[in-house]
């Protein structure tokens, strides 16, 4: 799975998130250990003032999901990096107009800043996905303690912002999964989530180019990647406006990634 390049905004986001991370580290203690001898997945524990029963979760599979719960002609629309006050509402309206449910892979700091948008995503029937605290695409080179902090703090931020609805998936930034991060996410009930079709909207190649990419590559698999944050997403909105009706015309139905 290729990693995205040229994402200068994420470097700025990572720097901005360091203050949030420092506070989180001071107020919560996260532990995740892999028992290699017993073959058990990493176990996470949290100690914080507002810990709730939602912390009781059911483990899911740790392999990276791509398939759709709608079967062979299903499509999973996934929207990454938000929420964003300009672009997320426009994406939500387009999805509503086309009767599409999507999976929103949210960055923890963004969810913390815009909880009303997180709640709007949930209220519209979409699903939440954990996209870490600060979208560090080099996570696969970092320590297990760092990976734990990024995943577990983001889970807490998104769940709190949503009013108690937990993310059902975990997508590593840029596809930077590790066996450890996959097992940790799965132990928290978040299925690792990949993609089959990258619209390349982050590069802003033009809406027509994005649509052509999706049409050309949709045979590769059902999970399609778009973004609703990280800069001007007007091309993404325009591409979705065209590609969603086209998918229906081709006989595709819209679903969620398998869990």
N, C-alpha and C positions, 0 to 999 in steps of 0.2 A: 504494500500500500504506500503510494508516494506521499511524501510530506509536502505541504504547501510552502512556497517560498515567497519572499518579498513582502512579508507582513509586518511592516514597520510599526503599525498601530499596536500590535500585540506587545512589542517591546515597551512602548509607553504604558500600556495597560499593566504589564508585569511590574514596572517600576511603581505605578500608582497603587498596585495591590499589596506592595510590601508592607505598607502601614497597616492595612486591614489584616494581613497575615500575622504581623507582630502582635496585634491586639488579640487575635484569635488564639495565638499560641499562648498568650499570657492568661487567657480566661478559660481555656479548655485543654484537656489532656487527651490526646489521641494515641492509641497504641494499636499496632497491627503486626502480628507475628505469624510467620509461616512455619508450621510444624512439619518439616520435611520428613522426619522419621515416621510420623503417623499419617502423612499424606493429607493432613487437614488443611483447608484454605486459611488465609489470614483472618484473624478475628479482630474486630474493631470494638473498642469501648469508648464511651464518651462520658465525661464528667463536667456538667455545666448546670447553671441554675435553672434553665428552662427545659431540661431534658424531659421528654414525654413518652407515653407508651408507644408512639409511632416508631421508637427505636427498635421495637421487636419486628424483625423482618424475616422473610423466607428466602433462602439462598436460591439463586437461579444458575443456569449453565454459564460457564466461564469462557466458552469459545465465542468468537466474534460473530454476531448475528448479521445476516444480510437478507434473509428470506422475509416474505410478507405473510401476514396472517390471513391474507385474502387468496392465497394460493398462487398458481402459475401465472395468472394474469393480474396479479396484485401489484401495486406500486406504493412504495413508502416515500412520501415527501418529508425530507428532514431539513430543518432550518437552524443554522448555527450562529453562535457568537452573541446573541442578544440577551435580554430584550433591549430595544432601542426606542426612544420616545418618538422618533420620526418614522422609522421604517416598519417596526413591528405592527403598529395599528394598520398600516396599508397592506401588509402581508395578511394579517388576520381578515381584513375585509375581502381581499381576493379569494382566500380560502373559503370564506362563508359564501361568497357569490357563486362559487363553483361546487359547493357541497363537499369540500375536501377536509378531512382530518389529517393533521400533520404531527410530527414529533419535533419539539423545539429543544435543541441542545444549548443550554444556557450557561454562560459564564457566571460564576458565583458573585463576583463584584457587581456585574450588571444587574443580576436578580436583586441584590441587596439595594441597589440604587433605585430600582423601578418595580417595587412589589405590586403596584396596581396592574402593571402589564403582565406580570407573572400570573396574577389572579385572573386576568382577562383571558389569557391563553387556556388556563384550566377550565374556566367557565364555558368556553366555546367548545369544549370536548376534545382538545388536543392533549398530547402526552408530553411529559417533561423528561429531559435527559440531562445528566450531569456532564458539563464540559470543563470542569476544574475551576479553581479559583481565578486563575490569571492567564489561561491559555498559553502555557509554556510548551512550545513544540519540541523542546529538548528534554521532556520529562523522562524519556526512556534512557537518558544518560545520568539521571539523578538518583540519589539514595532512596531506599525504600521508605525512610522516614519522610522525606520530601514528597514522594508520591502519595503517601497516606494523608499528609496534611492537605495537599491539593484536592484530593478526591473527597475526603471526609468533611473538610471545612466547606467545600462547595455544596455537598449534600445538605449540610446544615443550613447554609444560606438560602438555597433554593426552596427547601422545605418550609423554612420560616416565612420567606417572601410569599409563598403560595397559600399560606394559611393552614399548612399541615399536610399538603399533598406531596408525597415523596417522588423524586425522579425514578423512572422505571428502567432507564438505560444509562450507560456510561460511554461517552465517546472521547477517546484520547485526542488532544489537540494535534492536528496534523497526522493523525494515525499513529502517534508515538505510544503504542501499547507496550507493556511488558507482561510476562507471565504473572508477575507479582500484582501489578495493577488490575489485571483482568480477574484474578482470584479474589482480590480485595473487594472490587466492585460487585462481583457475583455474590460474595458473602453478605453484602448489604442489600441484596435484592435488585441490583442494577445490571442488566444484561449488557455486556460489551457490544457496542454498535459500530459497524463499519459502514462502507458505502460501495456502490457498484458504479454509479455515474456521477462524475464531478462536473457540474455545470461550468466550472472555472469562472464563476461570477466574481470571485475575489479579484481577478485580474482586470475586470471591467472591459472585456473584449467587445462589448456591444450586445444588445439584446438578441439580435439575429444570430450572432455567433453562439450564444448560450443555447438558444432554441435548437440550432443545428446540432450542437454537441449532444444534447439530450436525445433528440430524435435518432441520431446515429448510434448512440451507445446504450439505449434503453434495453437492447437485447442482451447486454452484459449482465443484467440483474435488476432487481426491483428498487433498490434503495438509492434515491437521488439526493444530491447535496446542493443546498443553496445557503445563503447567508442573509441575515436581517440586521447586521451591525458591522462595525469596522470601517465606516466611511459611507460614501454615497452609494446607496443600494437601489437607485432609480432604475438601473438596467435590469436588476433582479426582478423588481416589480413588473417591469414591462415584459420580461421573459416569461414569468409565471402567468401573466394575463393571456399569453398566447399558448403556452405549452400545456396548461391544465385542461382546457377544452379539447386540445388535440389528443391528449391521452384518452379521454373518454371516447372520442370518435374512433380511436383505434381499438376500443373494446377493453381498455384497462379499467380496473376499479381501484379505489384508494383505501389503503389499510395502514396498519402499524407493523413495525418489525416484530418478528416472533420473539417471545421471551422464554 
